[in-house]
Amino acid sequence: MLSSVQTTLKDIQIENRKLANEVADLKSSFGFQEQQLNSLKVSLSKAMKADDAVKLELQALRKRVNGQKSEIDELYESQDDLEQYTRKNSLEIHGVPEDLYTSTEDVVIKLGEVLNVPIQSDDIDISHKLYSGKNKQEENCTL
């Protein structure tokens, strides 16, 4: 019986050593995993800080773009106002047959005479023919 107890004790000791080795391996594995986890935490923290920085930059860029959109809208409106202002002295004359005049300025001067409005050549900034899509010639005169 003593030999049986000794054999059982040896078996228990062998199993105990195996378990001790396995526990040591587990501790080593847990230590390695803990290092990796800490490294991942640091990397995640850096990524989150970078993400926050990118979000702030994106916010600033969106604000800048919105400001530029407003400025562009204002510039378009200002340009339209200027274009309207430059047209205030423009005059289009339609339906004048080409054989009735020698120049577009003559048409403007003759029209002024008919309307009893004295117009001199110096009063006309520029005058030129406009052609419609139907090949009809029309006058466009600017006073």
C-alpha positions in Angstrom: 0.0 0.0 0.0 2.8 2.3 0.7 4.2 1.8 -2.7 0.8 2.6 -4.1 0.7 5.9 -2.2 4.2 6.7 -3.3 3.3 6.0 -6.9 0.2 8.2 -6.6 2.3 10.9 -5.0 4.8 10.8 -7.9 1.9 11.0 -10.3 0.5 14.0 -8.4 4.0 15.6 -8.4 4.3 15.1 -12.1 0.9 16.6 -12.7 1.7 19.4 -10.3 4.9 20.2 -12.3 2.9 20.1 -15.6 0.3 22.5 -14.1 3.1 24.7 -12.7 4.7 24.9 -16.2 1.3 25.6 -17.8 0.6 28.3 -15.2 4.0 29.8 -15.9 3.3 29.7 -19.7 -0.1 31.3 -19.0 1.5 34.0 -16.9 4.0 34.7 -19.7 1.3 34.7 -22.3 -0.8 37.1 -20.1 2.2 39.4 -19.7 2.7 39.5 -23.4 -1.0 40.2 -24.1 -0.9 42.9 -21.4 2.0 44.6 -23.2 0.2 44.3 -26.5 -3.0 45.7 -24.9 -1.1 48.6 -23.4 0.5 49.3 -26.8 -2.9 49.2 -28.4 -4.3 51.6 -25.8 -1.4 54.1 -26.5 -2.0 53.7 -30.3 -5.8 54.2 -29.8 -5.2 57.3 -27.7 -2.9 58.8 -30.4 -5.4 58.0 -33.1 -8.2 59.6 -31.1 -6.1 62.8 -30.6 -5.3 62.8 -34.3 -9.0 62.3 -35.0 -9.9 65.2 -32.8 -7.3 67.4 -34.5 -8.7 66.4 -37.9 -12.2 67.2 -36.8 -11.2 70.6 -35.6 -9.4 71.3 -38.9 -12.5 70.1 -40.8 -14.7 72.4 -38.8 -12.4 75.3 -39.5 -12.3 74.5 -43.2 -16.1 74.1 -43.4 -16.4 77.5 -41.7 -13.9 79.0 -44.2 -15.8 77.4 -47.2 -19.1 78.8 -45.9 -17.5 82.2 -45.6 -16.1 82.0 -49.1 -19.6 80.9 -50.4 -21.1 84.0 -48.8 -18.4 86.1 -50.3 -18.9 84.6 -53.7 -22.6 85.2 -53.5 -21.9 88.9 -52.6 -19.5 89.2 -55.5 -22.0 87.7 -58.0 -24.6 90.2 -56.7 -22.1 93.1 -57.0 -21.1 92.0 -60.5 -24.8 91.8 -61.5 -25.3 95.3 -60.1 -22.3 96.6 -62.0 -23.5 94.9 -65.2 -26.9 96.5 -64.8 -25.4 99.9 -64.2 -23.3 99.7 -67.4 -26.4 98.9 -69.4 -28.3 101.9 -68.2 -27.2 104.0 -71.3 -27.7 101.2 -73.8 -30.3 101.3 -76.5 -31.4 98.7 -79.0 -33.1 99.7 -82.1 -34.9 96.9 -84.0 -36.3 96.7 -87.5 -34.1 99.3 -89.3 -33.6 98.2 -93.0 -30.0 98.1 -94.0 -30.4 100.1 -97.1 -31.7 103.2 -95.2 -28.4 104.1 -93.5 -24.7 104.2 -94.2 -23.6 103.6 -90.6 -25.1 102.7 -87.3 -24.4 106.1 -85.9 -26.5 107.6 -88.8 -29.4 105.5 -87.6 -29.1 106.9 -84.1 -28.7 110.5 -85.3 -31.7 110.2 -87.7 -33.9 108.6 -84.9 -32.9 111.5 -82.6 -34.0 114.0 -85.3 -37.4 112.2 -85.7 -37.9 112.3 -81.9 -36.7 116.0 -81.7 -33.8 115.0 -79.5 -30.5 116.5 -80.6 -27.8 113.8 -80.8 -24.2 114.4 -81.9 -21.7 111.8 -82.9 -19.8 112.6 -79.7 -22.9 111.6 -77.7 -22.6 108.0 -78.9 -20.1 105.8 -77.1 -20.3 102.9 -79.5 -22.8 101.5 -82.0 -22.8 98.2 -83.9 -25.0 95.7 -85.7 -26.5 92.7 -83.9 -27.4 89.7 -85.8 -30.2 87.5 -84.7 -30.3 83.8 -85.2 -32.6 84.3 -88.3 -29.8 86.3 -90.2 -31.8 89.5 -89.7 -29.7 92.5 -89.1 -30.6 94.7 -86.2 -29.1 97.8 -84.7 -27.7 98.1 -81.2 -26.6 101.6 -80.3 -25.2 102.9 -77.1 -25.6 106.6 -76.3 
